[in-house]
Amino acid sequence: MPNNEFDVVIIGAGQAGLAVSYYLSRSRINHVIFEQGVIANAWRNERWDSFCLVTPNWSINLPGAVYEGDNPHGFMKRDEFVNYMEEWSKKFDAPVREGIKVTKVRKIQDHFLIETDQGSFSAIQVIVATATYQQPHVPCIFKKLDPKIDLLTAVEYRNPSKISEGGILVVGSGQSGCQIAEELNRSGRRTFLSVGHTGRLP
């Protein structure tokens, strides 16, 4: 089979894309993973320095990589989880091509044409594993803020030392908002957390 033709093309080398690749590899199905960044790119480059998972280590049940460490009730930090995924991908030699951005996918008769910034490829099946939160949502009302007020999304936040002086309002009380607000508060910053009306499971 030509090197630009595959049975399956997977877009995204996060845990979903790698999990699919694991099973395809076991079935000896010719496939490739296109990743615009690197393996675990979002975990590596779009999380703050102190980020940690909110699910305990014992619940990590990636195919072929069930957690076997000595801290089952702990919570992996960002860099630990990135390393975990990298080592997992090496175990089954995941066919990841990093630094390739998929720009368009078209169905042509009995196959798909995948256009990228590094040429075109053909596949019988395409699996999109790019997650659902690729772009931060910034409500329109924030466009009316005084330009002197710094506005950051969770993707851009790294640590308290990178935040300018003054009080801080964190909008959103999900995993990201709560972790960031807690870190800012513990660092001595005057921090407010804005929450919504939607209930959350404990």
KEDO-575962 format. One record per residue (C-alpha): residue in three letters; z, y, x. Coordinates in steps of 0.001 Angstrom, whole numbers, plus 500000, padded with zeros to 6 digits. Example, Ala and Ser with C-alpha at 12.3 -4.5 7.8 and 13.67 -1.06 7.14 Angstrom:
BEGIN
Ala507800495500512300
Ser507140498940513670
REM end
This chain:
BEGIN
Met500000500000500000
Pro499069503458501424
Asn502024505505502679
Asn501553508041499867
Glu501631505441497073
Phe504822503890495705
Asp505947501794492792
Val508802504248492188
Val509527507788493346
Ile513120509010492982
Ile513748512754493031
Gly517186513602494411
Ala519429511869496972
Gly522799512342495313
Gln524919509462494035
Ala522593508747491076
Gly519414508663493151
Leu521028506529495844
Ala522468504119493263
Val519002503553491780
Ser517601503078495287
Tyr520275500476496022
Tyr519160498288493127
Leu515456498828493789
Ser516005497812497410
Arg517786494642496330
Ser514797493823494126
Arg512401494660496967
Ile510587497271494910
Asn508572499723496992
His510079503170496510
Val511029506443498156
Ile513581509201497548
Phe512454512811497889
Glu515324515211498625
Gln514700518925499064
Gly517809519241501225
Val519739516380502788
Ile521639513383501444
Ala524483514606499209
Asn523055518105499537
Ala524945519701496643
Trp528236518161497753
Arg527648519313501300
Asn526237522826500802
Glu527271523958497310
Arg531003523236497296
Trp533838525343498683
Asp535681524349501845
Ser538761522852500164
Phe536890521099497334
Cys538231517705496337
Leu537257515177493698
Val539288515090490493
Thr538936511326490134
Pro541146509068492296
Asn539632507085495137
Trp540172503743493393
Ser537687504830490710
Ile534839505217493229
Asn532636502291492317
Leu529253503046493852
Pro527067499917493987
Gly527650498170497265
Ala530276500721498280
Val533440500150496258
Tyr536343502095497772
Glu538361499907500154
Gly540398502535501995
Asp544172502797502367
Asn544645505693499934
Pro543455504451496515
His545470507049494603
Gly544314509962496750
Phe541446512348496122
Met538594512669498593
Lys537875516055500110
Arg534333517407500212
Asp533511516299503747
Glu535084512872503229
Phe532895512221500203
Val529762513448501981
Asn530507511064504853
Tyr531183508256502374
Met527748508747500799
Glu525992508966504161
Glu527554505712505347
Trp526689504073502029
Ser523019505076502306
Lys522884503597505823
Lys524247500257504621
Phe521099499516502642
Asp518734501741504640
Ala517905504033501718
Pro514304505321502101
Val515228508999501881
Arg512775511679502937
Glu514798514838503445
Gly513423518358503296
Ile510704517564500759
Lys510648519690497611
Val508933518286494528
Thr507031521077492800
Lys505202519265490009
Val504906515847488355
Arg501898514907486229
Lys501016511749484314
Ile497461510616485081
Gln496426507537483113
Asp498592504662484391
His500454506469487160
Phe502187509721488105
Leu500999512315490585
Ile503919513905492417
Glu503116517182494117
Thr505419518389496886
Asp505485521075499536
Gln504361518366501961
Gly501457516851500072
Ser500788514691497020
Phe502069511199496256
Ser501392508583493603
Ala503866506367491739
Ile503912503998488789
Gln507338505300487759
Val509295508480488508
Ile513077508777488253
Val514518512288488153
Ala518040512269489627
Thr518567515980490199
Ala521668516390487990
Thr522031518898485173
Tyr523684521868486867
Gln521145523004489446
Gln521571526714488727
Pro524868528554488107
His525072530185484677
Val525954533870484869
Pro526370535457481387
Cys524332538603480747
Ile527485540674480251
Phe528174540482483980
Lys525073542563484625
Lys527020545486483143
Leu529785545278485732
Asp530372548138488106
Pro528211547357491162
Lys531299547923493309
Ile532754544715491881
Asp531781541632493860
Leu530371538781491784
Leu530322535233493141
Thr529509531890491558
Ala531330528683492471
Val528277527692494520
Glu528705530786496706
Tyr532501530674497052
Arg533855529156500281
Asn537486530224500844
Pro539917533136500211
Ser539154534818503527
Lys535586535461502370
Ile536697537403499276
Ser537047541178499470
Glu540452542792498849
Gly541810543370495356
Gly542594541363492240
Ile540398538420491302
Leu539242537168487906
Val538072533553487785
Val536035532850484647
Gly536081529244483489
Ser538853526656483541
Gly536908523532484384
Gln537256521629487648
Ser535693524414489711
Gly537518527321488108
Cys540946525696488287
Gln540609524551491895
Ile539360527935493045
Ala541975529880491068
Glu544772527690492445
Glu543595528171496018
Leu543302531938495620
Asn546741532170494012
Arg548369530075496743
Ser546787532285499378
Gly548722535233497940
Arg545861536861496068
Arg546486538408492641
Thr544481535976490531
Phe543682535738486822
Leu542071532711485154
Ser539984533233482018
Val539879530198479736
Gly537800529381476671
His538673527827473318
Thr537105524428473994
Gly539717521717474337
Arg539827519561477468
Leu541155516076478057
Pro544260515931480291
REM end
